[in-house]
Amino acid sequence: MISDSQKIQIAKNFAELHETQFTAWTPTKDYLSEDERYLTVYDNLIIGVYGDCYGINAEYDEDNNLIQEATEFEVEVEGFGSAAEQAEVFCFEITSELAGVSKFIEEHGRHGDW
């Protein structure tokens, strides 16, 4: 399963794409730490809060059944706060052992049923 440090790094990479203050990407609440805020951003990324998230290297058989979980994902983020003020694609990779998380992201993101 992906570690918290990997999730935090993905969230930091996402935050760097945008001129908007980082706090705009998370709900207003008291966070125990800045790491907790980054973990919230990661969770929001994979559940589609900022745009649909889906695997780009998943493999399917002829009946459209998932046979290889994705390790690379992309999210098309609306122009809000982006440098170009237009939609941008944010890509990230899950490099740890797959434990069904990739399948969950792929199945929900692919069909938009969050």
N, C-alpha and C positions, 0 to 999 in steps of 0.2 A: 504494500500500500504506500502511496505517496506520503512522504514525511511532511511535518509542519514547516520545516525549513524550506523545502521545495515549494510548498504552497505559498509561503511568504515571498519567496523570490519571484514566483510567477506574478503575484499581486503587485510587487514593486515594479516589475517590468511593465505591467499594464498601466500603472499610475504614471510612469515616465512618459507615456504617449500623449498625455493631456496637460494643458496649461491650467486646468481647473485645480483648485486645492484638493488634495487627497481626501479630505474629510467629506467632500461633496459626494463621494462614491459610496459612502456608508450611511446607515441610519443614524439619526441623532440619538445617542445614548451614552452612558458612561462605560468606557472600555477599561478593562483591567490593565491593559498594556497596549502599546502600539502594535505589537505582534497580533493581538486579538483583533484589532481593526483590519490588519492585512489578511488575516484568515477569513474575516467576513467578506472582504472583497473577492477572495478566491472562491468562496462558496457562491457568491452572487454571480461570478463569471460562469461557473459550471451549470448553474440552474437557469441561466438565461435572463437575468435581471438587466444586463447591459446590452443584450442582443442574443440571438440564437447561437448556441454553442454546439458544435458537432465535430465528430472525428473526420479527419480528411484522409486517413490511410487505413480505414477499416476495410475488410474484405467480406463480400457476401457471395453466397452461392446463387445458382439460377432461380431459386425460389425466394430470394431476398432474405435468407436467414444469415445472421451474422456468423462468420466462421473465424474471423481474426479480429480481435479487439483493436481499436485505434490506440495509438500512442501519441499522435499529433492531432491537435485540435485548433479550431479557429472560431472566433467570435466576431461578427460584424457589429461594431459599436457605432451607434448613432453619432452624429457630428458634435453633440454636446461636449464642449470643452476640448475638442481636438484642435491641433494646431491649424489644420486646414478647414475647420468648421464643416466638414463633410464626413460621411461614414468612413470608418477605417476598419481594416481587418486586423485583429490581434491574434497572433498564433502562439501557441505554447505546446510544450511536450511533457508528457508524464514519462519519466525515465526509470521509475522503480518497477518492482514486480507488480504485474497486473493482478487485481483482486476483485474484478467485477465492476470497479468504479468506471473504467473506460466504457464498458458495455452499458452501464446505466446512463452515462452522459450521451453516448451515441444513440441509444434507443429513444431517449426523451427528446434530445435536440433534433434528431432527424425527423421526428414526427410532430414536434412542437407541443408535446403534451406534458408541460410542466405543471 
